[in-house]
């Protein structure tokens, strides 16, 4: 009997969680062999980096579809539904297709489970489901985002024709290392022999690591700032107007409906990746403009309501927090800005709060529904040392925290010197933002 979506969801969540790692590609490689190596049935654009992967993946997907190519896209984590992780032609799998993808893989997964010291993880199952779904479609190209790191990430059984490395900072330090150049060693593993490597601007130490990998495997390195980049950027209503230099020419007057300088750079990586994939030919400028104008990236400085404005942003490490705060200051003029923050306990919470403090007039400390979430009371204690107790409010329930923040922003309560309209920024975790998005009426996208 065909399982229901809820039953599939439970079965997947019953496996090893994404935060429990056993560095090996043996299990996923064995599963893919049993499936007929679906990841070899189509060319792959593979992405890694600390932040920006999902937004860049969505931009690449949109550009490829504008070229009349059928796309598969795998991203993680999801905001609202597991189905978001596997997309065909820019849309998440329906629950019915998701169940089909699970059923196609489940029997083979049992064989691997029975013959391995450790069972397949939740993430490994999702990767195999995506690879199989893309082969069944079939797609012309798959855009694959790593889950964590690179070399030992389950997605790395695929050989990317193009590898995109977005800026590398520190995240998942317990698993990947506490310095960017150490983390870069793991992330460089997605750069494969003969591929084109699209490299964002990095610190010299990180770039040395990446270039050693490029030379070792005989890849072609394409550098932001030398081979491609952002030529101009002006904040506009609903986003920004940008000019990009690609590998084969310049593209001006591009409207990007996303906020922040980091998104302009993500657009540059996406453009270079697609140009490299198509043979570094200059793309039609109108096609590029039309494609970027359609880009969306849910949960990335996403406006969920107005009067007062409520923004959602999935920043979950100091590197991402800095980009978020810079973008808020660039694109909005909130006075006051009320933060609603819920974080995972294993993150660099203190440094994130230090990034938020100069811009948030007040922080409401809350938590999401997962066991990994830092208890709101613990977060509030850390926040009090950084913001001062008078600027910290503790509200454990996320819905109540958002409601209270909206009230404060609307009334500019306690801020007699407010010079603009108030705003709310919900941030700190992908899960927190995903749950907030549900509460605020967002749809799976």
Helices and strands as residue ranges (DSSP letters): H 5-13, H 26-34, G 38-40, E 43-48, H 53-66, E 71-74, G 82-85, E 86-88, E 91-92, H 95-115, H 122-137, E 141-145, G 154-157, E 162-165, H 173-176, H 180-187, G 188-190, E 196-199, H 204-217, E 220-223, E 229-236, E 239-245, E 250-256, H 261-277, H 285-293, E 302-305, E 309-312, H 318-331, E 337-341, H 349-357, E 362-365, H 376-387, G 389-391, E 392-394, H 398-411, E 423-427, H 430-439
